[in-house]
């Protein structure tokens, strides 16, 4: 790979992953892969994922992937159960997100 192409590839790679999953310590407990949870979240609310978190929270199995998805000016929080894949939340993100 030419150096110029390598730099362009590195920039593209960093830009496409501008955020990181928070809550990685819970990954061993999750039965659903992050990639599968992303797919389910984008089916529930199409757009661009701008943040993602794996967290312990009431509802479902108690472990969920939470995604903030932007479509135009609207932002939705979509929650996917990390053990069952069930859609737990699909709501407009409020002025004071948690």
Wavefront OBJ file of the C-alpha trace (Angstrom):
o trace
v 0.000 0.000 0.000
v 1.374 3.399 -0.934
v 2.003 5.759 2.020
v -0.607 8.227 0.764
v -3.209 5.458 0.560
v -2.248 4.177 4.005
v -2.799 7.633 5.512
v -6.155 7.996 3.746
v -7.202 4.545 4.968
v -6.174 5.372 8.545
v -8.174 8.622 8.460
v -11.210 6.790 7.098
v -10.911 4.125 9.768
v -10.699 6.682 12.585
v -13.548 8.777 11.147
v -15.852 5.774 10.830
v -15.269 4.851 14.485
v -15.396 8.301 16.037
v -16.954 6.911 19.204
v -16.227 3.886 21.321
v -18.508 1.549 23.179
v -18.730 2.412 26.849
v -19.432 -0.413 29.258
v -17.011 -2.891 27.668
v -16.617 -4.591 31.048
v -20.128 -6.056 30.582
v -19.384 -7.664 27.189
v -18.710 -11.121 28.694
v -22.289 -11.114 30.074
v -23.896 -10.171 26.737
v -25.236 -12.996 24.590
v -25.966 -10.709 21.649
v -22.982 -9.433 19.681
v -22.560 -5.672 19.418
v -22.809 -5.862 15.624
v -26.157 -7.670 15.874
v -27.441 -5.137 18.403
v -26.447 -2.292 16.051
v -28.369 -3.936 13.209
v -31.484 -4.311 15.369
v -31.225 -0.711 16.600
v -30.947 0.651 13.064
v -33.971 -1.422 12.018
v -35.936 0.193 14.856
v -34.769 3.702 13.944
v -32.755 4.172 10.743
v -30.033 6.813 10.830
v -26.465 7.185 12.052
v -25.353 5.803 15.403
v -23.585 8.604 17.240
v -23.041 6.882 20.598
v -23.368 3.421 22.052
v -23.224 1.984 25.528
v -23.578 -1.391 27.190
v -25.148 -0.860 30.590
v -26.949 -2.502 33.449
v -30.412 -0.999 33.632
v -33.850 -2.088 34.790
v -36.037 -3.777 32.207
v -35.583 -6.920 30.167
v -32.646 -9.022 31.334
v -31.085 -6.020 33.079
v -28.292 -5.666 30.502
v -28.843 -3.485 27.469
v -27.137 -1.858 24.570
v -28.193 1.791 24.356
v -27.689 3.620 21.090
v -28.250 7.257 20.240
v -29.205 7.416 16.583
v -29.442 10.646 14.622
v -31.648 11.096 11.584
v -31.626 14.640 10.257
v -32.068 16.813 13.373
v -33.817 14.186 15.521
v -31.975 11.966 17.977
v -33.496 8.753 19.287
v -32.352 6.495 22.066
v -32.794 2.862 21.135
v -32.323 0.159 23.768
v -31.699 -3.468 22.812
v -31.605 -6.240 25.417
v -28.041 -7.604 25.348
v -29.171 -11.125 26.198
v -32.374 -11.562 24.172
v -32.233 -8.964 21.379
v -35.604 -7.553 22.445
v -36.305 -3.902 21.639
v -36.607 -2.195 25.027
v -36.697 1.476 24.069
v -37.174 3.627 20.993
v -37.789 7.203 22.054
v -36.808 10.742 21.210
v -33.789 11.709 23.246
v -34.762 14.463 25.655
v -33.003 17.716 26.457
v -31.262 16.058 29.414
v -30.127 12.593 28.307
v -28.803 10.338 31.048
l 1 2 3 4 5 6 7 8 9 10 11 12 13 14 15 16 17 18 19 20 21 22 23 24 25 26 27 28 29 30 31 32 33 34 35 36 37 38 39 40 41 42 43 44 45 46 47 48 49 50 51 52 53 54 55 56 57 58 59 60 61 62 63 64 65 66 67 68 69 70 71 72 73 74 75 76 77 78 79 80 81 82 83 84 85 86 87 88 89 90 91 92 93 94 95 96 97 98
